Amino acid sequence: MLLFFLCECGHFVRVSYYRDDKFITKVGERLRALREERGISQESLSLEAGFPPSQAGRVERGLINTSISHIAAFARVLGVHPKDILEVDFPLKKKKIGK
């Protein structure tokens, strides 16, 4: 998918949209595990974080590419650091940049 945005200079700039479904799914699974460890329902987590009742479930199932701000809000409710939600297996590929 291509998106366009208006930059400060007044020109439209074309950007591509990137979505890493595997990573999004892993983060959702991690959020679920942390929530279940604490005995909190999806609805309670969502509402306590200030979101609609279905938000945590949508993140946990990988249906949405959630924001960093949402991760921070969920972390506050769970009593963890946001990095704890993002701490998932993440295979690194060595890539030569600029060659």
Secondary structure, 3 states (H helix, E strand, C coil): CEEEEECCCCCEEEEECCCCHHHHHHHHHHHHHHHHHCCCCHHHHHHHHCCCCCHHHHHHCCCCCCCHHHHHHHHHHHCCCHHHHHCCCCCCCCCCCCC
